[in-house]
Amino acid sequence: MQVTASKRTTLIEKTPMALSAVTAEQLDELGAVDIKDYAAQVPGLRIQYNGPGANRISLRGVNSSGEATVGVYYDETPIAGSTGVSSDAGGRSPDMDLFDVDRIEVLRGPQGTLYGASSMGGAIRILYNKPTQQLEGAVKLGYEATDGGAPSNNQELMLNVPLVKDMLAARVTAYNRDAGGYVDNTFLGIKNVNNSHSKGAKLQLRYTPTEDVTVDFSHSRGTTNAFSSSWVPAYGDYVQRSQVKLPYKDTTEIDSLTLNWDLDWATLTANTSYQHRDSTYVSDDTYYIQTYKTASSCASNYGVVSCNAQQLTDWNAYVDGQTPAALIHDGSTRDRTAEVRLTSADGGLIDWTIGVFSENRDNYVASEDTLADADSGIIITPWNLFYRRQIWDKLKQKAVFGEATWHATDKLAFTAGLRWYDYDKTVTGITDIPWDMIGAGYKPLSSVDASETGWLKKFTLSYDLNDSVMLYATAGDGFRPGGANQVIGLPDALTAYRSDNLWNYEIGAKTAWFDHSLLFNAALYQIDWDDMQVSGRTLNGAFSFLSNAGSARMRGAELEAVWRPVAGLDLSANYNYIDAKLTADQISDVVSGAGRKGDAVPNIPRSSGMLAAAYRFPVTGAMDGMVRLDTTYVGGSYSLFRGTYNTWKDSYTTVNLRAGLESSDNKWAAYVYVQNLTNEVALNQYTRSSTPPYESVTSLRPRTVGVTVSYNF
């Protein structure tokens, strides 16, 4: 199988890095529509699903608040998460639709040389099918029912049209998905409250004026309207009691233009991309506000030692008058990137890649409190804001990079890479509607700045023991940008925070056995992570901020195997073991974080793995059958480093089953499937706090039975 993870075309088994590739056929077998559906196929890949549009992606245990630790790419376009008021872009990675995808490549370990900032844990590349000179199309329809929930349906369409013979072609894809809810809001009396609707379309043009030049243009737009999937275990499985409806809206547009020019001795690749994302999500502030119905809050408000009975009554009435309260997070992201690189032709003594990169990202977010209707939970319009904080975040970065591989012999190769980077981040904020009750007074417009320049390195040694066994050793570092906080009442010493960085040391083997019917890969690694970006909270608990404190060490092992013992039967497995712990207390001169030396990194299971079997067999001369069984195990993990609100999340095992009929000419197919066959209550995220309802979780969807039919023409 060919991949382009090293920004040149190579065979996956001859690429000296920990690399997984998920093909279009595998995605179809899985019925995958977003990143959560294929995560189990990649050892060490974890998706913390905190709700629609709020995915935190990690690889090899490199997991914390702040900028993303895993770079995500649509073809050549890096995808940015929205930062929010706490500068936590890594926690709001968008949902990624996977219709008409050629393959997905997951690069494990830091990819700083070629991929730059925010790929310190690895990188994910989603590579879409491109327009061809063939008139073709596809239609896919699906319907499913969830145990205890509402039904779901989806429709997908692809049309490829040649416009000018051998020169210009267009490819259009579109999708529409209605996902039925399965969480009930018993306070508002709404069943299946967490329904969602998403739709999108993508236009691609491929222009080939000569045999050596290819120009690709794409424009995509996707929208999501959904409601929070969080629920509270104390109320029962899949039950929430929010007094406010919790909608989420997201619109993302991406434009990309890519030139590939074969110069014979090298290939010139130039890309420019623009991403525009608008999102709004709502959380329930009611329970937090009601914590101010205390005698001490009353006394503070009136400026007295203690309130009399009438003052306390008036104060409680005032607090009640600000509920039910909806906290609205309204934001936008505009990200402009450009990269130009030159990659040498294959076959020389030295293979090399050189390039330049630039990014300009503008974020805006407002946090606003307003009232909701007590009966329906719907936000009252026009808004009657009693608090607003606005933040503008600007990130500019540029880089020059290069990587070269010296083929010392037919078997031995040495790779070295270097990347120079420079970034500047400016955060501007204002609190123009103050809320004295929670200590959020008026704050005038102000700006803080953080900047840094540095180098990233990579060294790899690979040796082909024979045609079936390759050994490699690699060391490389990665980083993500620092920044600045705009938080009310934060001391000056905590305003700016630095980039954090890590080194990865790894040895691995890629092997093939029994005439390449069995592929087995293994990797051992250690990651040393310094100056970690950590999340803290202000003394009143109202606001979060980022700072630097502590260090961590990850030691792990990854195993992958694919075996075809007989024709038609494919067996696959992976296993990931990781011991991720702090090696220093999260304490600095200016901040004391939660973690202490020896604590496990939160939300990272020590063990996880997957077993799958797929069998294809002839039914008639024109029809084949298939059946696939997947079993996934995710070990237990802690929700925090330590403290009162730290919670252990139990391990879980899920089983998915899929069976179908396919025409031998690949014209049509029909499948039935069951996801989460054993109806496991599998917790993904667990949060506890000092205010009601004291805990909140997100989880996998309950058992779901569905059918999919498709037709290609």
Secondary structure in CASP SS format (residue, H / E / C, confidence):
PFRMAT SS
TARGET T0000
AUTHOR 0000-0000-0000
METHOD secondary structure of the structure
MODEL  1
M C 1.00
Q E 1.00
V E 1.00
T C 1.00
A C 1.00
S C 1.00
K C 1.00
R C 1.00
T C 1.00
T E 1.00
L E 1.00
I H 1.00
E H 1.00
K H 1.00
T C 1.00
P C 1.00
M C 1.00
A C 1.00
L E 1.00
S E 1.00
A E 1.00
V E 1.00
T E 1.00
A H 1.00
E H 1.00
Q H 1.00
L H 1.00
D H 1.00
E H 1.00
L H 1.00
G C 1.00
A C 1.00
V C 1.00
D C 1.00
I H 1.00
K H 1.00
D H 1.00
Y C 1.00
A H 1.00
A H 1.00
Q H 1.00
V C 1.00
P C 1.00
G C 1.00
L E 1.00
R E 1.00
I E 1.00
Q E 1.00
Y E 1.00
N C 1.00
G C 1.00
P C 1.00
G C 1.00
A C 1.00
N E 1.00
R E 1.00
I E 1.00
S E 1.00
L E 1.00
R C 1.00
G C 1.00
V C 1.00
N C 1.00
S C 1.00
S C 1.00
G C 1.00
E C 1.00
A C 1.00
T C 1.00
V E 1.00
G E 1.00
V E 1.00
Y E 1.00
Y E 1.00
D C 1.00
E C 1.00
T E 1.00
P E 1.00
I C 1.00
A C 1.00
G C 1.00
S C 1.00
T C 1.00
G C 1.00
V C 1.00
S C 1.00
S C 1.00
D C 1.00
A H 1.00
G H 1.00
G H 1.00
R C 1.00
S E 1.00
P C 1.00
D C 1.00
M C 1.00
D C 1.00
L C 1.00
F C 1.00
D C 1.00
V E 1.00
D E 1.00
R E 1.00
I E 1.00
E E 1.00
V E 1.00
L E 1.00
R E 1.00
G C 1.00
P C 1.00
Q C 1.00
G H 1.00
T H 1.00
L H 1.00
Y H 1.00
G C 1.00
A C 1.00
S C 1.00
S C 1.00
M C 1.00
G C 1.00
G E 1.00
A E 1.00
I E 1.00
R E 1.00
I E 1.00
L E 1.00
Y E 1.00
N C 1.00
K C 1.00
P C 1.00
T C 1.00
Q C 1.00
Q C 1.00
L C 1.00
E E 1.00
G E 1.00
A E 1.00
V E 1.00
K E 1.00
L E 1.00
G E 1.00
Y E 1.00
E E 1.00
A E 1.00
T E 1.00
D C 1.00
G C 1.00
G C 1.00
A C 1.00
P C 1.00
S E 1.00
N E 1.00
N E 1.00
Q E 1.00
E E 1.00
L E 1.00
M E 1.00
L E 1.00
N E 1.00
V E 1.00
P E 1.00
L E 1.00
V E 1.00
K C 1.00
D C 1.00
M C 1.00
L E 1.00
A E 1.00
A E 1.00
R E 1.00
V E 1.00
T E 1.00
A E 1.00
Y E 1.00
N E 1.00
R E 1.00
D E 1.00
A E 1.00
G C 1.00
G C 1.00
Y C 1.00
V C 1.00
D E 1.00
N E 1.00
T C 1.00
F C 1.00
L C 1.00
G C 1.00
I E 1.00
K C 1.00
N C 1.00
V C 1.00
N C 1.00
N C 1.00
S E 1.00
H E 1.00
S E 1.00
K E 1.00
G E 1.00
A E 1.00
K E 1.00
L E 1.00
Q E 1.00
L E 1.00
R E 1.00
Y E 1.00
T E 1.00
P E 1.00
T E 1.00
E C 1.00
D C 1.00
V E 1.00
T E 1.00
V E 1.00
D E 1.00
F E 1.00
S E 1.00
H E 1.00
S E 1.00
R E 1.00
G E 1.00
T E 1.00
T E 1.00
N E 1.00
A E 1.00
F E 1.00
S C 1.00
S C 1.00
S C 1.00
W E 1.00
V C 1.00
P H 1.00
A H 1.00
Y H 1.00
G C 1.00
D C 1.00
Y C 1.00
V E 1.00
Q E 1.00
R C 1.00
S C 1.00
Q C 1.00
V C 1.00
K C 1.00
L C 1.00
P E 1.00
Y E 1.00
K E 1.00
D E 1.00
T E 1.00
T E 1.00
E E 1.00
I E 1.00
D E 1.00
S E 1.00
L E 1.00
T E 1.00
L E 1.00
N E 1.00
W E 1.00
D E 1.00
L C 1.00
D C 1.00
W C 1.00
A E 1.00
T E 1.00
L E 1.00
T E 1.00
A E 1.00
N E 1.00
T E 1.00
S E 1.00
Y E 1.00
Q E 1.00
H E 1.00
R E 1.00
D E 1.00
S E 1.00
T E 1.00
Y E 1.00
V E 1.00
S E 1.00
D E 1.00
D C 1.00
T H 1.00
Y H 1.00
Y H 1.00
I H 1.00
Q H 1.00
T C 1.00
Y C 1.00
K C 1.00
T C 1.00
A H 1.00
S H 1.00
S H 1.00
C H 1.00
A H 1.00
S H 1.00
N H 1.00
Y H 1.00
G C 1.00
V C 1.00
V C 1.00
S C 1.00
C C 1.00
N C 1.00
A H 1.00
Q H 1.00
Q H 1.00
L H 1.00
T H 1.00
D H 1.00
W H 1.00
N H 1.00
A H 1.00
Y H 1.00
V H 1.00
D H 1.00
G C 1.00
Q C 1.00
T C 1.00
P C 1.00
A E 1.00
A E 1.00
L E 1.00
I E 1.00
H E 1.00
D E 1.00
G E 1.00
S E 1.00
T E 1.00
R E 1.00
D E 1.00
R E 1.00
T E 1.00
A E 1.00
E E 1.00
V E 1.00
R E 1.00
L E 1.00
T E 1.00
S E 1.00
A C 1.00
D C 1.00
G C 1.00
G C 1.00
L C 1.00
I E 1.00
D E 1.00
W E 1.00
T E 1.00
I E 1.00
G E 1.00
V E 1.00
F E 1.00
S E 1.00
E E 1.00
N E 1.00
R E 1.00
D E 1.00
N E 1.00
Y E 1.00
V E 1.00
A E 1.00
S E 1.00
E E 1.00
D E 1.00
T E 1.00
L E 1.00
A E 1.00
D C 1.00
A C 1.00
D C 1.00
S C 1.00
G C 1.00
I C 1.00
I E 1.00
I C 1.00
T C 1.00
P C 1.00
W C 1.00
N C 1.00
L C 1.00
F C 1.00
Y E 1.00
R E 1.00
R E 1.00
Q E 1.00
I E 1.00
W E 1.00
D E 1.00
K E 1.00
L E 1.00
K E 1.00
Q E 1.00
K E 1.00
A E 1.00
V E 1.00
F E 1.00
G E 1.00
E E 1.00
A E 1.00
T E 1.00
W E 1.00
H E 1.00
A C 1.00
T C 1.00
D C 1.00
K C 1.00
L E 1.00
A E 1.00
F E 1.00
T E 1.00
A E 1.00
G E 1.00
L E 1.00
R E 1.00
W E 1.00
Y E 1.00
D E 1.00
Y E 1.00
D E 1.00
K E 1.00
T E 1.00
V E 1.00
T E 1.00
G E 1.00
I E 1.00
T E 1.00
D E 1.00
I E 1.00
P C 1.00
W E 1.00
D H 1.00
M H 1.00
I H 1.00
G C 1.00
A E 1.00
G C 1.00
Y C 1.00
K E 1.00
P E 1.00
L E 1.00
S E 1.00
S E 1.00
V E 1.00
D E 1.00
A E 1.00
S E 1.00
E E 1.00
T E 1.00
G E 1.00
W E 1.00
L E 1.00
K E 1.00
K E 1.00
F E 1.00
T E 1.00
L E 1.00
S E 1.00
Y E 1.00
D E 1.00
L E 1.00
N E 1.00
D C 1.00
S C 1.00
V E 1.00
M E 1.00
L E 1.00
Y E 1.00
A E 1.00
T E 1.00
A E 1.00
G E 1.00
D E 1.00
G E 1.00
F E 1.00
R E 1.00
P C 1.00
G C 1.00
G E 1.00
A E 1.00
N C 1.00
Q C 1.00
V C 1.00
I C 1.00
G C 1.00
L C 1.00
P C 1.00
D H 1.00
A H 1.00
L H 1.00
T C 1.00
A E 1.00
Y E 1.00
R C 1.00
S C 1.00
D E 1.00
N E 1.00
L E 1.00
W E 1.00
N E 1.00
Y E 1.00
E E 1.00
I E 1.00
G E 1.00
A E 1.00
K E 1.00
T E 1.00
A E 1.00
W E 1.00
F C 1.00
D C 1.00
H C 1.00
S C 1.00
L E 1.00
L E 1.00
F E 1.00
N E 1.00
A E 1.00
A E 1.00
L E 1.00
Y E 1.00
Q E 1.00
I E 1.00
D E 1.00
W E 1.00
D E 1.00
D C 1.00
M C 1.00
Q E 1.00
V E 1.00
S E 1.00
G E 1.00
R E 1.00
T C 1.00
L C 1.00
N C 1.00
G C 1.00
A C 1.00
F C 1.00
S E 1.00
F E 1.00
L E 1.00
S E 1.00
N E 1.00
A C 1.00
G C 1.00
S E 1.00
A E 1.00
R E 1.00
M E 1.00
R E 1.00
G E 1.00
A E 1.00
E E 1.00
L E 1.00
E E 1.00
A E 1.00
V E 1.00
W E 1.00
R C 1.00
P C 1.00
V C 1.00
A C 1.00
G C 1.00
L E 1.00
D E 1.00
L E 1.00
S E 1.00
A E 1.00
N E 1.00
Y E 1.00
N E 1.00
Y E 1.00
I E 1.00
D E 1.00
A E 1.00
K E 1.00
L E 1.00
T E 1.00
A E 1.00
D C 1.00
Q C 1.00
I E 1.00
S C 1.00
D C 1.00
V C 1.00
V C 1.00
S E 1.00
G C 1.00
A C 1.00
G C 1.00
R C 1.00
K C 1.00
G C 1.00
D C 1.00
A E 1.00
V C 1.00
P C 1.00
N C 1.00
I C 1.00
P C 1.00
R C 1.00
S E 1.00
S E 1.00
G E 1.00
M E 1.00
L E 1.00
A E 1.00
A E 1.00
A E 1.00
Y E 1.00
R E 1.00
F E 1.00
P E 1.00
V E 1.00
T E 1.00
G C 1.00
A C 1.00
M E 1.00
D E 1.00
G E 1.00
M E 1.00
V E 1.00
R E 1.00
L E 1.00
D E 1.00
T E 1.00
T E 1.00
Y E 1.00
V E 1.00
G C 1.00
G C 1.00
S E 1.00
Y E 1.00
S C 1.00
L C 1.00
F C 1.00
R C 1.00
G C 1.00
T C 1.00
Y C 1.00
N C 1.00
T C 1.00
W E 1.00
K E 1.00
D C 1.00
S C 1.00
Y E 1.00
T E 1.00
T E 1.00
V E 1.00
N E 1.00
L E 1.00
R E 1.00
A E 1.00
G E 1.00
L E 1.00
E E 1.00
S E 1.00
S C 1.00
D C 1.00
N C 1.00
K C 1.00
W E 1.00
A E 1.00
A E 1.00
Y E 1.00
V E 1.00
Y E 1.00
V E 1.00
Q E 1.00
N C 1.00
L C 1.00
T C 1.00
N C 1.00
E C 1.00
V C 1.00
A C 1.00
L E 1.00
N E 1.00
Q E 1.00
Y E 1.00
T E 1.00
R E 1.00
S C 1.00
S C 1.00
T C 1.00
P C 1.00
P C 1.00
Y C 1.00
E E 1.00
S E 1.00
V E 1.00
T E 1.00
S E 1.00
L C 1.00
R C 1.00
P C 1.00
R C 1.00
T E 1.00
V E 1.00
G E 1.00
V E 1.00
T E 1.00
V E 1.00
S E 1.00
Y E 1.00
N E 1.00
F C 1.00
END
